[in-house]
Amino acid sequence: MEINDVFSQLLILKGLSEQQRKNILEISEIQQYHYGKHIFNEGTESHDLYVVLEGKIDILIDPALQENVEKGTIGLQKIAEQIEGTSFGEISLIDQSPRSTSAICASKEAKLLRISKDAFVNLYNDDPDSGYKITQNIATSLSAKVRESHSLITQQTLSNYYLYFLCEELSVEAYKSDGIIPLEKKLIIRDPDNFILSGSDRILDVVPDKEDINLVFFSSADVLQNVLKAGIPSGAMILNTVFSQMRNSRLQEEVPQDLFEVNCTPDSLGRSGNLVIHKQYESKKHNFFIQWEVKGIDYDQASSTTTANIFIYVAEDEPAVNKHVKDLISSINMPIQLHIYNNLPEKSTLQDQNLYHLLVLHHRTHEVVMTLQTLDALGFHIDTFIGIPYGESNWPTMRMLDHVSGQTYRCLQTIQHPVEPTRYKFDFKQSSFLQSAEEQMFTDLYEKSEANRDYMAAMTRLVEIELTRSIQLCIQQKTKFLIYEDGGYAVPLIYKIYQDPNHDLHSLFKQAVDEDIITGAVEVTAAGERRDLAAIEAYQGKALLPVLSTARDDIKVIFEAKGVSQAIIDSTSTALGRLGLPTFETRKVAVIGGNGAIGTRLVEELTEMQNSTSNVFAVDIVDQAFSREIDYQRFPYAATKVDYLNLGRYVVEDTCLPMIVDLPFGCHNPQLYSENIEKWVREFFAPSQRYESFNELVITNSFPSPESSLNKLWEQINTLNPLWESICQQYGYIPEIMELLPNGQGMSQIFRKENCLKKVTLLVPEQILSFKKVTRLIENHIDTIIGMTGLPVFDEQDINAFLTRKHSQDSVEQDSVDELVLSSGSSKDYEFKKAITFFDELLEILSQKTLNTEQQLTWYAKYYEQKLCFILDSDTEVINEVISSPRTPDYIVAKLKQYPDFIKDSGLNDVQPDAWVSSLAEWIRQKLKSNLSIRKSLHNDIGTIYHIKFNDQYKKLVLLANGFVINFFAKHEKGVKTEYIDPIVTMQLLGLVKLATTEQAIEPGVYRMATHLKPEDINLFWKAIDDKSRPIQF
């Protein structure tokens, strides 16, 4: 704006002629100011008048002048804003008193016109008419300004009283904080002038309707109370000073130097920093240290709200900030790892010259914390720790992981919704502090559906970012790099990018592999091992990196099985109890993967818990139960501790009909012959459609203990001879030979009738029935399924079996609910992934949201192909043919024209053919809605319940997933049982040591860890375990 234009609009020059305005311009001076520069300060002897030609000026006042708040408690508050064409500084010009306000440049640049006091006096003497008019105009302008500023001063003073109330609340509740478990307070601010984070000159360049801030105070109770108590400075003044630094305002230079020493982290824009407080109370001076971090700043446009977490660490000095964390880490008792560390031959070499960086992807547990601490002690540099994102890790674990990772802890957060599929976003609250650019990068990344809708996609994106950063750092520093992961995320990603010349990161990753910058990896799980092997196979069998896997090593298998099986039973029992459901003692349980290492342990513990084998079943493609024997001669105590029970497995084929003898609980003297057995045998041989597909009848029992044996069974076999003779006479089946089963499991009586063979098998006690699939057990009213395979084996057909089964005889009430509990023992819910996806699809279909027609038809084609119960009717075959591949609009319309009756019945003849495809999709959707209803309820720390109504029957599917077991123990226990996980993570640590110190490079490929460790290393493990398992000696 031109100066003449400004002068013509200026209120204080109203009524002046053009020549008079020109005279004033001649006695004025143009001045330039930059952002934050003070034009004048409150209380100073300055009497000049200013006109804003360009830019913006803030007028501020100290509310302490009202004498009702402590000076410095609230800080300077803006009471007016001067823009182009306005003036300020009139009061001191007229009454010659010190400045009652401060004026500060609030724009990047400002151009001002200054009229000095002396120039104004000369003007008044030379041209009284001009002087009189200007004085009148100033008086008119000032009356309006005074009224407005008085109102603003009052408003600002009252609005900042939240600091006093906040101090009071914190003081009362300070006992809840202990330096590890924080004191959390919600702070909602609605006055834009008091916003801590939002505003044109603040961290977030928006002006919302409100700020919703979660304050997280880490401090011991006594220190926090002393900081907040009465004294100089007061608690309110201290909080105001901390919040002022976050505002990235110009107040830092005005902080009293005798009370505060402020240090904002460079380039953090106020998002992190610390200050030292010199506080006087009880006639003594005390020093305190405060450190702050602003995490997860987000602006929600829909609600016009800024949200954030502000972490405030309060201690007596800087080292004391992490004292509680260090004490907690030192209290973790992992004797096996300590023993191995102290006796590690390579320790001194690594500590002297360890050039290895680490990318670690693992669970958020105490044991992993200790392992990272040990790796750090061995000289490894942890570039990033990525936590497996299931559930919310507790505060102690979060603090420890942040500390031992060197503030490089990253984690995702699971977002569940009653209708929408589970999503993933970056967990800023759990993760270590990030600078603004990194926060914004992760926020933008996980707003995209391709990154947030699928677990593996979400994790892979995070791993790619951190892997890239680590590789670049190692190339720059000329160091080496190792990967330590649970689940096979990073290694398959390296293969994928290495093979793709069009990938943006191809050249970087190729350099890292070809130049041996990436030396190798340690894999923890069988699922990760499978993914690594699949990556090699996809690259034509060529391996790029050596991967040492602990997934199948004896120490991991045996000890993980013990720990995880206990974790599953404890956590599932707790969840069932919280839901008001019966626990394991009365449940019929199928363990998918029940013949694997963990599954075998689970079957054993459930059998012992129920004191019976009648309600526990294994589901596995493997026929035999897992077993490992430890050298009893050398390690007798360790061998006894991890020994497996001798529970046999009998595989139930599709043509096998099992029958379980129902014995009274605690019956120790069962008789082989009973009326039930005779009834079953006669029904089996009698001509009937019910049993015609079976050629074997297996009779097992619920013997609570091995009172009987094969010899005792053999002794009682004669009691069945009359029954065999009766079968021969009545049904023509001649008993032939009696065969003994392998491993002393029992015996089978073979029967022949012409070319038809049938047999009756009698099992000895403590035999577990093992099935290839769980579907048959579901049809027969199993009520609990535990998944332990790490493979997606529970599918739509199993859900179909649950929906179609009639209520059991135990549930005769009209409104009874048929219940099925699914508990995932794996951290990534592999077993039930198909079921989770299936229910997510159904919930979207049953909702009111608009769906893509092509996506709908893809889902419906799958349902019709599998002939699922909720779409079966007279039109099933027609629709299946119409929407089968290729599902193009032209193909579907052409197919529909072949079925005019269906077109009429479905109402498609009421619309044009070009709308048939979308109308057909909607018609199927409405039909599905009429047959099925599902309501999803979420239960914190437990899982998800699907409430289902189908064919007038009520069903309830309880899904204990989303890393439920791991999360339960991370939150309520120390890991999954430290005594079992200690040797497992210690062996993983040894793998990293092996990769970092081997003289002869290990060829690329996937290897069992034990094959690359020395026998004495393995013996060292068992010796340490054996020593810890010895009985007490008095």
Residue pairs with C-beta under 8 A, 6 or more apart in sequence:
1 53
1 54
1 84
1 85
3 25
3 53
3 113
4 21
6 51
6 53
6 84
6 85
6 113
7 13
7 21
7 24
7 25
7 51
8 21
9 85
10 51
10 85
10 86
10 87
11 86
11 87
11 137
11 140
11 141
12 49
12 87
12 90
12 134
12 137
12 138
12 141
13 20
13 21
13 24
13 134
13 137
14 133
14 137
15 133
15 137
16 24
16 130
16 133
16 134
20 127
20 129
20 130
23 123
23 127
23 130
24 115
24 123
24 130
25 113
27 115
27 119
27 122
27 123
28 51
28 113
28 114
28 115
28 119
29 113
29 114
29 116
30 53
30 111
30 112
30 113
30 114
31 111
31 112
31 113
31 114
32 109
32 110
32 111
32 112
33 39
33 55
33 105
33 109
33 110
33 111
33 112
34 105
34 108
34 109
34 110
35 105
35 106
35 107
35 108
35 109
35 201
36 104
36 105
36 250
37 104
37 105
38 102
38 103
38 104
38 105
39 50
39 57
39 103
39 104
39 105
39 112
40 46
40 48
40 89
40 99
40 102
40 103
41 99
41 102
42 60
42 61
42 62
42 65
42 99
42 100
42 101
42 102
43 98
43 99
44 98
44 99
45 98
45 99
46 89
46 92
46 98
46 99
47 89
47 92
47 93
47 96
47 116
47 117
48 89
48 92
48 93
48 114
48 115
48 116
48 117
49 87
49 88
49 89
49 90
49 93
49 114
49 115
49 120
50 57
50 87
50 88
50 89
50 103
50 112
50 113
50 114
50 115
51 86
51 87
51 112
51 113
51 115
52 82
52 83
52 84
52 85
52 86
52 87
52 88
52 110
52 111
52 112
53 84
53 111
53 112
53 113
54 84
54 109
54 110
54 111
55 84
55 105
55 106
55 107
55 108
55 109
55 110
55 111
56 81
56 82
56 83
56 105
56 106
56 107
56 110
57 81
57 82
57 83
57 88
57 103
57 104
57 105
57 106
57 110
57 112
58 78
58 80
58 81
58 82
58 103
58 104
58 105
58 106
59 78
59 79
59 80
59 81
59 82
59 88
59 101
59 102
59 103
59 149
60 76
60 77
60 78
60 79
60 101
60 102
60 103
60 104
61 76
61 77
61 79
61 100
61 101
61 102
61 149
61 153
62 71
62 75
62 76
62 77
63 69
63 74
63 77
63 153
63 156
63 157
63 160
64 70
64 71
64 72
64 73
64 74
65 100
66 153
66 157
68 157
69 157
69 160
70 233
70 234
70 236
70 237
72 233
72 237
72 240
72 241
72 256
72 259
73 160
73 163
73 234
73 236
73 237
73 240
74 156
74 157
74 160
74 163
74 240
75 240
75 241
75 244
75 251
76 102
76 251
76 254
77 152
77 153
77 156
77 157
77 160
77 193
78 152
78 156
78 193
79 101
79 148
79 149
79 152
79 153
79 156
80 88
80 145
80 148
80 149
80 152
81 106
82 88
82 103
87 141
88 103
89 99
89 103
90 138
90 141
90 142
91 97
91 100
91 142
92 98
92 99
92 100
93 115
93 117
93 120
93 138
94 135
94 138
94 142
96 117
101 149
104 250
106 201
120 131
120 134
123 130
123 131
123 134
124 130
124 131
125 131
155 191
156 193
156 194
159 191
159 193
159 194
160 194
160 240
162 187
162 189
162 194
163 236
163 239
163 240
164 236
166 185
166 187
166 236
166 239
167 228
167 234
167 235
167 236
167 239
169 185
170 183
170 185
170 217
170 224
170 228
170 235
171 224
171 225
171 228
171 229
171 235
173 183
173 185
174 183
174 219
174 221
174 224
174 225
174 228
175 221
176 183
176 221
177 183
177 217
177 218
177 219
177 220
177 221
177 224
178 220
178 221
178 324
179 218
179 219
179 220
179 315
179 323
179 324
179 325
180 218
180 324
180 325
180 328
180 395
180 396
180 399
181 395
181 396
182 216
182 217
182 218
182 311
182 395
183 216
183 217
183 219
183 224
184 214
184 215
184 216
184 217
185 214
185 215
185 217
186 212
186 213
186 214
186 215
187 211
187 212
187 213
187 214
187 215
188 210
188 211
188 212
188 213
189 195
189 196
189 210
189 211
189 213
190 209
190 210
192 198
192 199
192 207
195 202
195 207
195 208
195 211
195 247
195 306
196 202
196 211
196 213
196 243
196 246
196 247
196 310
197 203
197 204
197 211
197 213
197 246
197 247
197 294
197 297
197 306
197 308
198 204
198 206
198 207
198 208
198 211
198 299
198 306
199 205
199 207
199 247
200 207
201 247
201 248
201 249
202 247
202 248
202 249
202 270
203 246
203 247
203 248
203 269
203 270
203 271
203 294
203 297
203 436
204 297
204 299
204 306
206 299
206 306
208 299
208 304
208 305
208 306
209 303
209 304
209 305
210 304
210 305
210 306
211 305
211 306
211 307
211 308
212 305
212 306
212 307
213 306
213 307
213 308
213 309
213 310
214 307
214 308
214 309
214 310
214 429
215 310
215 312
216 309
216 310
216 311
216 312
217 224
217 312
217 314
218 311
218 312
218 313
218 314
218 321
218 399
219 227
219 312
219 313
219 314
219 315
220 315
220 324
223 288
223 314
223 315
223 316
224 314
226 279
226 281
226 286
226 288
227 235
227 238
227 277
227 279
227 288
227 290
227 314
228 235
228 238
229 235
229 281
230 281
231 279
231 280
231 281
231 282
232 259
232 279
232 280
232 281
233 241
233 256
233 259
233 260
233 277
233 279
237 259
238 277
238 279
238 290
241 255
241 260
241 262
241 275
242 275
242 290
242 292
242 312
244 251
244 252
244 255
245 251
245 252
245 262
245 264
245 270
245 273
245 275
245 292
246 270
246 271
246 292
246 294
246 310
247 270
248 269
248 270
252 262
252 264
255 262
258 278
259 277
259 278
259 279
260 275
260 276
260 277
260 278
261 275
261 276
261 278
262 273
262 275
263 273
263 274
263 275
264 270
264 272
264 273
265 271
265 272
265 273
267 435
268 435
268 436
269 436
270 294
271 293
271 294
271 297
271 433
271 435
271 436
272 291
272 292
272 293
272 294
272 433
273 291
273 292
274 289
274 290
274 291
274 292
274 318
275 289
275 290
276 287
276 288
276 289
277 287
277 288
277 289
277 290
278 285
278 286
278 287
279 285
279 286
279 287
279 288
280 286
287 316
287 317
288 314
288 315
288 316
289 314
289 315
289 316
289 317
289 318
289 320
289 321
290 312
290 313
290 314
291 312
291 313
291 318
291 321
292 310
292 311
292 312
292 313
293 310
293 311
293 433
294 308
294 309
294 310
294 311
295 308
295 309
295 310
295 311
295 428
295 429
295 431
295 433
295 434
295 439
296 307
296 308
296 309
296 428
296 429
296 439
297 306
297 307
297 308
297 436
297 439
298 306
298 307
298 308
298 443
299 305
299 306
299 307
300 306
300 307
309 428
309 429
311 433
313 321
315 321
315 323
322 403
324 399
325 399
325 400
325 403
326 403
328 396
328 399
328 400
329 369
329 370
329 373
329 400
329 403
329 404
332 366
332 367
332 369
332 370
332 974
332 978
333 978
334 367
334 370
334 978
334 982
334 986
335 982
335 1024
335 1028
336 982
336 983
336 986
336 1021
336 1024
336 1025
336 1028
337 370
337 371
337 374
337 982
337 985
337 986
337 989
339 1020
339 1024
340 986
340 989
340 990
340 1020
340 1021
340 1024
341 347
341 374
341 377
341 378
343 1020
344 378
344 993
346 993
346 996
346 997
347 378
349 997
350 378
350 379
350 380
350 993
350 996
350 997
351 377
351 378
351 379
352 379
353 379
354 378
354 379
354 380
354 381
354 996
355 479
355 480
356 379
356 380
356 381
356 479
356 480
356 481
356 482
356 519
356 992
356 996
357 380
357 381
357 382
357 383
357 470
357 473
357 474
357 479
357 480
357 481
357 482
358 375
358 380
358 381
358 382
358 383
358 481
358 482
358 483
358 484
358 992
359 383
359 384
359 386
359 463
359 466
359 467
359 470
359 481
359 482
359 483
359 484
359 485
359 490
360 372
360 382
360 384
360 385
360 386
360 405
360 484
360 485
361 385
361 386
361 388
361 459
361 463
361 483
361 484
361 485
361 486
361 487
361 489
361 490
362 368
362 385
362 386
362 387
362 388
362 484
362 485
362 486
362 524
363 387
363 388
363 486
363 827
363 966
363 970
364 387
364 388
364 393
364 397
364 398
364 401
364 411
364 970
365 397
365 966
365 969
365 970
365 974
365 975
365 976
365 981
366 397
366 400
366 974
366 975
366 978
367 975
367 978
367 981
367 982
367 984
367 985
368 401
368 985
369 397
369 400
369 401
369 404
370 985
371 985
371 986
371 988
371 989
372 382
372 385
372 401
372 404
372 405
373 404
374 989
375 382
375 989
375 992
376 382
376 404
376 406
378 993
380 482
380 992
380 996
381 479
382 404
382 405
382 406
382 408
383 408
383 466
383 469
383 470
383 473
383 481
384 405
384 408
384 410
384 466
384 469
384 470
385 401
385 404
385 405
385 408
385 409
385 410
386 410
386 411
386 459
386 462
386 463
386 466
387 393
387 401
387 409
387 410
387 411
387 430
388 486
388 487
388 827
388 828
388 963
388 966
389 411
389 412
389 413
389 414
389 424
389 427
389 458
389 459
389 963
390 414
390 827
390 828
390 962
390 963
390 964
390 966
390 967
391 414
391 941
391 962
391 963
391 964
391 966
391 967
391 968
391 970
391 971
392 413
392 430
392 967
392 971
393 401
393 411
393 430
393 967
393 970
393 971
394 970
394 971
397 970
398 409
398 430
401 409
402 409
402 432
405 432
407 432
407 433
408 432
409 430
409 431
409 432
410 426
410 431
410 432
410 462
410 466
411 426
411 427
411 430
411 431
412 424
412 425
412 426
412 427
412 446
412 458
412 459
412 462
413 424
413 425
413 426
413 427
413 429
413 430
414 422
414 423
414 424
414 962
414 963
415 422
415 423
415 424
415 425
416 422
416 938
416 944
416 962
417 423
418 843
418 935
418 936
418 937
418 938
419 843
419 844
419 847
419 849
419 936
420 840
420 843
420 844
421 453
421 837
421 840
421 844
422 455
422 836
422 840
422 962
423 452
423 453
424 446
424 451
424 452
424 453
424 455
424 458
424 459
425 446
425 452
426 442
426 443
426 445
426 446
426 462
428 434
428 439
428 442
434 442
441 465
445 451
445 461
445 465
446 452
446 458
446 461
450 457
451 457
451 458
451 461
452 458
455 828
456 489
459 487
459 489
460 489
460 493
463 489
463 490
463 493
464 493
464 497
464 505
467 490
467 493
467 494
468 505
468 508
470 481
471 481
471 508
471 509
471 512
471 517
471 518
472 508
473 479
474 480
474 481
474 512
474 517
475 508
475 511
475 512
475 517
480 516
480 517
480 518
480 519
480 996
481 512
481 517
481 518
481 519
482 518
482 519
482 520
482 521
482 522
482 992
482 995
482 996
483 490
483 491
483 518
483 520
483 521
483 522
484 521
484 522
484 988
484 992
485 491
485 521
485 522
485 523
485 524
485 528
486 523
486 524
486 525
486 528
486 827
487 524
487 525
487 527
487 528
487 531
487 827
487 828
488 523
488 525
488 527
488 528
488 529
488 530
488 531
488 532
489 528
490 521
491 521
491 523
491 528
491 531
491 532
491 535
491 545
491 547
492 531
492 532
492 534
492 535
494 509
494 512
494 513
494 518
494 544
494 545
495 535
495 536
495 538
495 539
495 544
496 503
496 535
497 503
497 505
497 506
497 509
498 506
498 509
498 510
498 513
498 539
498 544
499 538
499 539
500 506
503 509
511 517
512 518
513 544
513 545
516 1001
518 545
519 545
519 546
519 995
519 996
520 545
520 546
520 547
520 548
520 995
520 1002
521 532
521 545
521 546
521 547
521 548
521 995
522 547
522 548
522 549
522 550
522 988
522 991
522 992
522 995
522 1009
523 529
523 532
523 547
523 548
523 549
523 550
523 551
523 1006
524 549
524 550
524 551
524 556
524 988
525 551
525 790
526 551
526 552
526 790
527 790
527 791
527 826
527 828
527 830
528 549
528 551
529 547
529 549
529 551
529 552
529 1006
532 547
532 549
532 1006
533 1006
536 542
536 543
536 1005
536 1006
542 1004
543 1003
543 1004
543 1005
543 1006
544 1004
545 1004
546 995
546 1001
546 1002
546 1003
546 1004
546 1005
546 1007
547 1005
547 1006
547 1007
548 991
548 994
548 995
548 1002
548 1007
548 1008
548 1009
548 1012
549 1006
549 1007
549 1008
549 1009
550 556
550 984
550 987
550 988
550 991
550 1009
552 1008
553 987
553 1008
553 1009
553 1010
554 628
554 630
554 1010
555 983
555 984
555 987
555 1018
555 1021
556 983
556 984
556 987
557 597
557 626
557 628
558 597
558 628
558 630
558 642
559 642
559 980
559 981
559 982
559 983
559 984
560 597
560 598
560 980
560 981
560 984
561 597
561 598
561 600
561 601
561 626
562 601
562 642
562 977
562 980
563 976
563 977
563 979
563 980
563 981
564 598
564 601
564 825
564 965
564 976
564 980
565 598
565 601
565 602
565 604
565 605
566 605
566 976
566 977
566 980
567 965
567 966
567 968
567 969
567 973
567 976
567 977
568 598
568 602
568 786
568 788
568 823
568 825
568 965
569 584
569 602
569 605
569 606
569 609
570 968
570 969
570 973
571 960
571 964
571 965
571 968
571 969
572 583
572 584
572 786
572 821
572 823
572 960
572 965
573 583
573 584
574 968
575 823
575 941
575 942
575 943
575 960
575 964
575 968
576 582
576 583
576 584
576 821
576 958
577 583
578 939
578 942
579 939
579 942
579 945
579 958
581 819
581 821
581 958
584 606
584 609
584 610
584 784
585 609
585 610
587 615
587 783
587 784
587 821
588 615
588 617
588 781
588 782
588 783
588 784
589 606
589 615
589 616
589 617
589 782
589 784
589 785
589 786
590 617
590 618
590 619
590 771
590 774
590 777
590 782
590 784
590 785
590 786
591 599
591 602
591 603
591 606
591 616
591 617
591 618
591 619
591 785
591 786
591 788
592 599
592 619
592 620
592 774
592 785
592 786
592 787
592 788
592 789
592 793
592 794
592 831
593 599
593 619
593 620
593 787
593 788
593 789
593 790
593 793
593 831
594 600
594 602
594 603
594 617
594 618
594 619
594 620
594 625
594 768
594 770
594 788
595 618
595 620
595 622
595 623
595 624
595 625
595 626
595 649
595 770
596 620
596 622
596 626
596 788
596 789
597 626
597 628
598 788
598 825
599 618
599 620
599 626
599 788
599 789
600 625
600 626
600 627
600 644
600 647
601 644
602 786
602 788
602 825
603 616
603 618
603 625
603 647
603 768
604 644
604 645
604 647
606 616
607 613
607 616
607 645
607 647
607 766
607 768
608 645
610 616
611 665
611 666
611 704
611 705
612 665
612 702
612 703
612 704
613 647
613 700
613 701
613 702
613 703
613 765
613 766
613 767
613 768
614 660
614 662
614 663
614 700
614 701
614 702
615 702
616 768
617 768
617 769
617 770
617 771
617 777
617 782
618 625
618 649
618 768
618 769
618 770
618 771
619 770
619 771
619 772
619 773
619 774
619 777
619 793
620 770
620 772
620 789
621 772
623 649
623 651
623 770
624 649
625 644
625 647
625 648
625 649
625 768
626 644
627 644
628 642
628 644
629 639
629 643
630 638
630 639
630 642
630 643
630 1022
631 639
631 1022
632 639
632 640
634 1019
634 1022
634 1026
635 1022
635 1023
635 1025
635 1026
636 1026
637 1026
637 1027
637 1029
637 1030
637 1031
638 1022
638 1025
638 1026
638 1029
640 1029
641 1025
641 1029
646 766
647 766
647 767
647 768
648 743
648 744
648 745
648 763
648 764
648 766
648 767
648 768
649 767
649 768
649 769
649 770
650 698
650 700
650 741
650 745
650 746
650 761
650 763
650 767
650 768
650 769
650 770
651 770
651 771
651 772
652 658
652 698
652 769
652 770
652 771
652 776
653 696
653 772
654 693
654 776
655 693
655 694
655 695
655 696
656 694
656 695
656 696
656 697
656 698
657 684
657 691
657 694
657 696
657 697
657 698
658 698
658 699
658 700
658 769
659 676
659 677
659 680
659 697
659 698
659 699
659 700
660 700
660 701
660 702
661 670
661 674
661 676
661 677
661 699
661 700
661 701
661 702
662 676
662 702
663 670
663 701
663 702
663 703
663 704
665 704
666 704
667 703
667 704
668 704
668 705
668 707
669 707
670 701
670 703
670 707
670 708
671 716
671 719
672 713
672 716
672 717
672 719
672 720
672 762
673 716
673 719
673 720
673 723
677 699
677 720
677 723
678 723
680 697
680 699
681 697
681 723
681 727
681 760
682 726
682 727
682 730
683 690
683 691
684 691
684 694
684 697
684 758
684 760
685 727
685 730
685 731
685 733
685 751
685 758
686 731
687 731
695 756
695 757
695 758
695 759
696 748
696 758
696 759
696 760
696 761
697 758
697 759
697 760
697 761
698 761
698 763
698 769
699 760
699 761
699 762
699 763
700 763
700 767
700 769
701 763
701 765
703 765
703 766
705 765
705 766
706 765
706 766
707 765
708 764
708 765
709 744
709 764
709 765
710 740
710 744
710 746
710 747
710 764
713 746
713 747
713 762
713 764
714 747
717 738
717 747
717 762
720 749
724 735
724 749
725 735
727 733
727 735
727 751
728 734
728 735
731 753
732 753
733 751
733 752
733 753
733 756
733 758
734 751
734 752
734 753
735 749
735 750
735 751
736 750
736 751
736 752
737 750
738 747
738 748
738 749
738 750
739 747
739 748
739 750
740 746
740 747
741 747
741 748
741 761
741 763
744 764
745 763
745 764
745 767
746 761
746 762
746 763
746 764
746 767
747 761
747 762
748 759
748 760
748 761
748 762
749 759
749 760
749 761
749 762
750 757
750 758
750 759
751 757
751 758
751 759
751 760
771 777
773 793
773 798
774 782
774 785
774 793
774 794
774 798
775 797
775 798
775 801
777 785
778 785
778 798
778 801
778 802
778 805
778 820
779 801
779 805
781 805
781 808
782 820
783 819
783 820
783 821
784 820
784 821
784 823
785 794
785 820
785 821
785 822
785 823
786 823
786 824
786 825
787 793
787 794
787 822
787 823
787 824
787 825
787 826
787 829
787 830
787 831
787 832
788 825
788 826
788 831
789 826
789 830
789 831
790 826
790 828
790 830
790 831
791 830
791 831
792 830
792 831
792 832
792 833
792 834
793 831
794 822
794 831
794 832
794 834
794 835
795 834
795 835
795 838
796 834
796 835
796 838
796 862
796 863
796 866
796 868
797 866
798 835
799 835
799 838
799 839
799 957
800 866
800 868
800 869
802 818
802 820
802 955
802 957
803 869
803 870
803 948
803 950
803 955
804 869
805 818
806 953
807 816
807 818
807 953
808 818
811 817
811 818
815 954
816 954
817 954
817 955
817 956
818 953
818 954
818 955
818 956
819 955
819 956
819 957
819 958
820 955
820 956
820 957
820 958
821 958
821 960
822 832
822 835
822 957
822 958
822 959
822 960
822 961
823 960
823 961
823 964
823 965
824 830
824 831
824 832
824 959
824 960
824 961
824 963
824 964
824 965
825 831
825 965
827 963
827 965
827 966
828 963
829 836
829 961
829 962
829 963
832 959
832 961
835 959
836 959
836 961
839 934
839 936
839 946
839 957
841 859
842 932
842 934
843 934
843 936
844 851
845 851
845 856
845 859
845 925
845 928
845 929
846 928
846 929
846 932
846 933
846 934
851 921
851 925
853 917
853 918
853 921
854 887
856 921
856 924
856 925
857 883
857 887
857 892
857 917
857 920
857 921
858 887
860 871
860 879
860 883
860 921
860 924
861 880
861 883
861 884
861 885
861 887
863 870
863 871
864 871
864 876
864 879
864 880
864 883
865 880
865 884
867 876
869 950
869 951
870 928
870 931
870 932
870 950
871 879
871 924
871 927
871 928
871 931
873 927
875 902
875 905
875 906
878 899
878 902
879 924
881 895
882 892
882 895
882 896
882 899
882 920
883 892
883 920
889 914
889 917
892 916
892 917
892 920
893 913
893 914
893 916
893 917
896 902
896 903
896 908
896 916
896 920
897 903
902 908
903 909
906 919
906 920
906 923
907 919
907 923
908 916
908 919
908 920
908 923
911 919
931 950
931 951
932 948
932 949
932 950
933 948
933 949
933 950
934 946
934 947
934 948
935 946
935 947
936 944
936 945
936 946
936 947
937 944
937 945
937 947
938 944
939 945
941 967
941 968
941 971
942 960
942 964
943 958
943 959
943 960
943 961
943 962
943 964
944 958
944 959
944 961
944 962
945 956
945 957
945 958
945 959
946 956
946 957
946 959
947 954
947 955
947 956
948 954
948 955
948 956
948 957
949 955
965 976
966 976
969 975
969 976
969 977
975 981
979 1028
983 1021
983 1024
983 1025
986 1021
987 1009
987 1013
987 1021
988 1009
990 1009
990 1013
990 1017
991 1009
991 1012
991 1013
994 1002
994 1012
994 1013
995 1002
998 1012
1002 1012
1010 1018
